[in-house]
């Protein structure tokens, strides 16, 4: 059935990234405007938006609400993107919805002026599926993550979100969103709506100025969030409308900010009549899961750390967590050709690290050999740089070349980190999940 989803979505793949609202609005209109029947929290940002969506979905589910969650990209299966109370949409149901959407898209032959007809993109089709599913399920609230940018993103069709969120802004997707942080901030601020509650994380000065100007223009009541305070191991304290201590299930210091943003959003929802107890917050935070983000797993009888780290800001957060482990590091990395390779390397690599580079299968991957040359320029005193052609043989080599395996000295055991692309993690998980199913 997963192959059926691929077949249903593949016809729209070649349209690629093509921002704009006309196609999604036309498609949703043909489907009866399901987005008009869904109350949403709209979440944009360079990094952190997936974690914030995960926190919100988990807590609101614990509070007893029927909660939709839409995120992207998926790691392994399309239905990961569309969840109801933390459960992915059943594959058969998604297939039926996609067929319904396909029937609503006119062919060029049936359009009065075919030269003016634009088919929706793949992202627009799956976004329409989310709107339709959430409307059919009559969710109390949907947490909608922006795909790219904000102003012209297919999720930006709601005139009055309950809360708009901007988690962070840094320089990514500049080829599409604009060359500077200020340009990118303008695109992300495009999700803000007149008079609607807004929650914003820590932004660089240029981005903050753009967002603040937009907030004033639209008369949006806004909360600028500070990170929660770290408490005892695995706990944090938030101070806002209330002071609450809560567990952090997701790893990394960045989660002090992401979780604080989520609780600030929950406070805005409480102001609008949602009943969310402290107990629901504590339980929801404890049960939050967000795969592929600073996550430990077992592979070949060895714990390895995995994280997307697909842009410089995310790479800095990962390096900060790795430094807290106080162990030597072996990186296994694959990066897309469109990413800022030098900035990612500068954030991650330190003298004495080992670096193994692999291609990202079935994607526009950067050449491992070219990346290896760049890495040596960025960090000349790496212990090892090795381009390889296959991820799984590379992981095996990285583990077996660990000197701790030779002298059994755990203090010198290297942290094996798989990172660089969410698509690479998806490729890894497809085999990892298959291995688990065979146990």
C-alpha positions in Angstrom: 0.0 0.0 0.0 2.9 2.3 0.6 3.8 1.9 -3.1 0.3 2.9 -3.9 0.9 6.2 -2.1 4.1 6.8 -4.1 2.2 6.1 -7.3 -0.6 8.5 -6.4 1.9 11.3 -5.5 4.6 10.7 -8.1 2.7 12.6 -11.0 3.1 15.8 -9.0 6.8 15.3 -8.1 8.3 16.9 -11.1 6.8 20.3 -10.3 9.3 20.6 -7.5 9.3 23.6 -5.1 7.0 26.2 -6.6 5.8 28.6 -4.0 2.4 30.4 -4.4 -1.1 30.2 -3.0 -3.3 30.2 -6.2 -3.0 26.4 -6.9 -3.7 25.3 -3.3 -6.6 27.7 -3.0 -8.1 26.5 -6.2 -7.6 22.8 -5.2 -9.1 23.4 -1.7 -12.1 25.2 -3.3 -12.7 22.2 -5.5 -12.7 20.0 -2.3 -15.2 22.2 -0.5 -12.7 24.4 1.4 -12.0 21.9 4.2 -9.4 24.3 5.8 -12.3 26.7 6.7 -13.5 24.0 9.1 -10.2 23.5 11.0 -8.9 25.6 13.8 -5.1 25.7 13.7 -1.8 26.7 15.4 0.5 27.7 12.5 4.2 27.1 13.1 7.0 28.5 11.0 10.8 28.8 11.6 14.2 27.7 10.3 14.7 25.2 13.1 12.7 23.9 16.0 9.3 23.9 14.4 9.0 20.2 14.2 9.8 19.8 17.9 7.3 22.5 18.8 4.6 20.8 16.8 5.5 17.5 18.6 5.2 19.1 22.0 1.9 20.8 21.2 0.3 17.7 19.7 1.4 15.5 22.6 0.2 17.9 25.4 -3.1 18.7 23.7 -3.8 15.0 23.2 -3.1 14.5 26.9 -5.5 17.3 27.6 -8.3 15.3 25.9 -8.6 17.1 22.6 -8.8 15.6 19.1 -5.6 16.9 17.6 -4.3 16.9 14.1 -0.6 17.4 13.3 0.9 18.1 9.9 4.7 18.1 9.5 7.2 17.6 6.8 9.3 16.0 5.5 8.6 12.4 6.4 11.5 10.1 7.2 10.2 6.8 5.8 6.5 6.9 5.0 4.2 9.6 3.6 1.6 9.0 6.3 4.1 10.2 9.0 3.2 13.7 7.9 -0.4 13.6 8.9 -1.2 12.4 12.4 -4.4 12.3 14.6 -3.7 12.2 18.3 -0.1 11.1 17.7 -1.1 8.3 15.3 -0.2 8.5 11.6 -3.1 8.5 9.2 -3.8 4.9 8.0 -2.2 4.2 4.7 -5.5 3.0 3.2 -7.3 6.2 4.3 -4.6 8.4 2.9 -4.8 6.6 -0.4 -8.5 7.2 -0.5 -8.1 10.9 0.2 -5.4 11.2 -2.4 -7.7 9.6 -5.0 -10.4 12.1 -4.0 -8.0 14.9 -4.5 -6.8 13.5 -7.8 -10.4 13.5 -9.0 -10.7 17.2 -8.0 -7.7 18.2 -10.1 -8.9 19.0 -13.7 -6.8 17.6 -16.5 -5.4 20.1 -19.0 -7.9 18.9 -21.6 -10.8 20.0 -19.3 -9.5 23.5 -18.6 -10.9 26.4 -20.7 -7.4 27.9 -21.2 -5.0 25.0 -20.8 -1.9 27.2 -21.3 -2.8 29.0 -18.1 -3.4 25.8 -16.1 -0.9 24.9 -13.4 -1.1 21.5 -11.7 -0.6 21.5 -7.9 2.8 20.5 -6.6 3.4 17.3 -4.6 3.6 19.3 -1.4 0.3 21.1 -2.2 -1.4 17.7 -2.8 -0.3 16.2 0.5 -1.1 19.5 2.3 -4.6 19.4 0.9 -4.9 15.8 2.1 -4.1 17.0 5.6 -6.7 19.7 5.5 -9.3 17.2 4.2 -8.5 14.5 6.8 -8.6 17.0 9.7 -11.9 18.4 8.5 -13.4 14.9 8.1 -12.2 13.9 11.6 -13.6 17.2 13.0 -10.4 17.9 15.0 -10.6 20.3 17.8 -7.3 21.8 16.7 -4.6 21.1 14.1 -1.0 21.9 14.5 0.2 22.9 11.0 3.9 23.2 10.2 5.0 25.4 7.4 6.9 23.6 4.7 9.1 26.3 3.3 9.2 30.0 4.2 5.7 31.0 5.2 4.1 33.8 3.1 3.6 31.6 0.0 3.6 28.2 1.6 0.7 25.9 0.9 -0.2 25.8 4.6 -0.8 29.6 4.7 -4.4 29.6 3.6 -6.0 30.2 7.1 -7.2 33.7 7.7 -7.4 33.5 11.5 -5.1 31.0 13.2 -5.6 30.6 16.9 -1.8 31.2 17.3 0.9 32.0 14.9 4.4 30.8 15.8 7.9 31.7 14.5 10.4 29.4 16.3 13.7 30.7 14.9 15.2 32.4 11.8 18.6 31.7 10.2 19.9 31.6 6.7 18.6 28.6 4.9 16.8 28.1 1.6 18.1 31.5 0.6 18.0 30.5 -3.0 14.2 30.6 -2.7 13.5 32.9 0.2 16.0 35.6 -0.3 19.8 36.3 0.3 19.7 37.7 3.8 18.2 36.9 7.2 16.0 39.9 6.8 14.6 38.7 3.5 13.9 35.3 5.1 12.3 36.9 8.1 9.9 38.7 5.8 8.8 35.5 4.2 8.3 33.8 7.6 6.4 36.8 9.0 4.0 36.3 6.1 2.1 33.8 8.2 1.1 36.5 10.7 -2.5 37.6 10.5 -4.3 40.7 11.7 -5.0 40.7 15.4 -4.0 37.0 15.9 -2.0 35.9 18.9 1.7 35.3 18.1 4.5 33.5 19.8 8.1 34.1 18.8 11.4 32.5 19.8 14.9 34.1 19.9 15.7 35.8 16.6 18.8 37.6 15.3 18.5 41.4 15.3 17.9 41.8 11.6 15.1 39.2 11.6 13.6 40.6 14.9 13.3 44.0 13.4 11.4 42.7 10.4 9.0 40.6 12.5 8.4 43.3 15.0 7.5 45.8 12.3 5.1 43.3 10.8 3.5 42.6 14.2 2.9 46.3 14.8 1.4 46.7 11.3 -1.0 43.9 11.9 -1.7 44.7 15.6 -0.8 41.2 16.7 -0.6 40.6 20.4 2.9 38.9 20.7 4.9 37.0 23.2 8.7 36.9 22.8 9.8 33.8 24.5 12.9 33.2 26.7 14.2 29.7 27.1 13.1 27.6 30.1 15.6 27.1 32.9 17.4 23.7 33.2 16.5 21.9 36.5 17.5 18.5 37.7 18.5 15.9 35.1 16.0 15.9 32.3 13.7 18.6 33.8 13.1 22.3 33.0 11.2 25.2 34.5 9.1 27.6 32.5 8.1 31.0 33.8 5.3 32.8 32.0 1.6 33.2 32.9 2.4 30.3 35.2 5.6 28.7 36.6 5.8 25.0 35.8 8.4 22.3 36.1 8.3 19.6 33.4 10.3 16.7 32.0 12.1 17.1 28.7 11.9 13.9 26.6 13.8 15.5 23.7 17.6 16.0 24.0 19.8 19.0 23.6 19.9 22.5 25.1 17.8 23.8 22.2 14.8 22.1 23.7 14.8 24.6 26.5 13.7 27.1 23.9 11.5 24.8 21.8 9.6 23.6 24.9 9.2 27.1 26.2 7.7 28.2 22.9 5.3 25.3 23.1 4.1 26.2 26.6 3.7 29.9 25.6 1.5 28.7 22.8 -0.5 26.6 25.2 -1.0 29.7 27.4 -2.4 31.6 24.4 -4.8 28.7 23.8 -5.9 28.7 27.5 -6.7 32.4 27.0 -9.0 31.4 24.2 -10.9 28.8 26.3 -8.8 25.6 25.9 -8.6 23.6 29.2 -5.0 22.5 29.6 -3.9 21.5 33.1 -0.4 21.4 34.5 -0.8 17.7 34.7 -1.5 17.5 30.9 1.6 19.6 30.2 3.8 17.4 32.4 2.4 14.2 30.9 2.5 15.5 27.3 6.0 16.8 27.6 7.2 13.4 29.0 5.5 11.5 26.1 6.7 13.7 23.3 8.6 11.9 20.6 10.3 13.4 17.5 12.2 10.9 15.5 15.6 11.7 14.0 16.4 14.7 16.2 19.3 14.1 18.6 18.1 10.5 19.1 20.0 7.5 20.4 19.4 4.1 18.7 21.1 0.7 18.7 22.8 -0.4 15.5 25.3 -3.3 15.1 25.3 -3.7 18.9 26.4 -0.2 19.3 24.6 3.0 20.4 24.8 5.6 17.7 23.5 9.2 17.8 21.3 10.4 14.9 20.2 13.9 14.0 19.3 15.8 10.8 21.7 18.7 11.3 20.9 19.8 7.8 21.7 23.5 8.2 24.3 25.5 10.2 22.0 26.4 13.1 20.9 22.8 13.6 24.5 21.7 13.3 25.5 24.1 16.1 22.9 22.6 18.4 24.1 19.1 17.6 27.7 20.0 18.3 26.7 21.6 21.6 25.1 18.3 22.7 28.0 16.2 21.4 30.4 18.4 23.4 28.5 17.7 26.6 29.3 14.0 26.2 33.0 14.7 26.5 34.1 11.8 24.1 35.9 11.7 20.8 33.6 11.8 17.7 33.2 10.0 14.5 30.8 11.7 12.0 29.0 9.7 9.3 27.5 12.4 7.1 25.6 12.8 3.8 24.6 16.3 2.7 22.4 17.6 -0.1 24.0 19.6 -2.9 21.9 22.7 -2.1 23.0 23.0 1.5 25.7 25.3 3.0 28.4 22.7 3.3 31.2 25.0 4.6 29.0 26.5 7.4 27.8 23.0 8.5 31.4 21.7 8.6 32.5 24.8 10.6 29.7 24.2 13.1 30.4 20.5 13.5 34.1 19.6 13.0 36.9 19.9 15.5 40.5 18.7 15.5 40.8 15.0 16.3 37.3 14.2 14.9 36.9 11.4 12.3 34.7 12.1 9.3 33.1 9.6 7.0 31.1 11.0 4.0 28.4 9.2 2.0 25.9 10.1 -0.7 22.3 10.7 0.1 20.5 8.1 -2.0 17.8 9.1 -4.5 18.4 12.8 -3.7 20.4 15.7 -5.2 23.4 14.7 -3.1 26.7 16.4 -2.7 29.7 14.4 -3.9 31.4 12.8 -0.9 34.9 13.3 -2.4 34.2 17.0 -3.0 32.9 17.3 0.6 36.0 15.5 1.9 38.3 18.1 0.2 36.2 20.9 1.7 36.3 19.3 5.2 40.1 19.2 5.1 40.2 22.9 4.3 37.7 23.8 7.1 39.3 21.6 9.7 42.9 20.5 8.7 43.5 18.5 11.8 40.8 15.9 11.5 42.0 12.5 12.6 40.5 10.9 9.4 38.5 11.9 6.4 37.1 9.1 4.3 34.5 9.4 1.5 32.6 6.2 0.9 29.9 5.0 -1.5 27.4 3.3 0.8 25.9 4.3 4.2 25.6 0.9 5.8 29.1 -0.3 5.0 30.3 3.1 6.1 28.6 2.7 9.5 30.2 -0.7 9.9 33.7 0.7 9.1 33.2 3.7 11.5 32.3 1.3 14.3 35.0 -1.2 13.6 37.7 1.5 13.3 37.0 2.8 16.8 40.2 2.3 18.8 38.1 1.7 21.9 37.0 -1.6 20.4 40.7 -2.7 20.3 41.7 -1.8 23.8 38.2 -2.1 25.4 38.7 1.3 27.0 35.2 2.8 27.2 36.5 6.2 28.1 38.1 6.5 24.6 35.0 5.1 22.8 34.0 7.4 20.0 30.5 8.8 19.7 29.2 7.6 16.3 27.0 10.4 14.9 24.9 9.9 11.7 23.7 13.3 10.4 23.7 15.8 7.6 20.3 15.2 6.0 16.8 14.1 7.1 16.6 12.2 3.8 19.7 10.3 4.8 18.1 9.4 8.1 15.0 8.3 6.3 17.1 6.0 4.1 18.7 4.6 7.3 15.4 4.2 9.1 13.8 2.3 6.2 16.4 -0.5 6.8 16.5 0.0 10.5 12.7 -0.6 10.8 13.0 -3.6 8.5 15.6 -5.0 10.8 13.4 -4.5 13.8 10.4 -6.2 12.1 12.6 -9.3 11.5 13.6 -9.7 15.1 
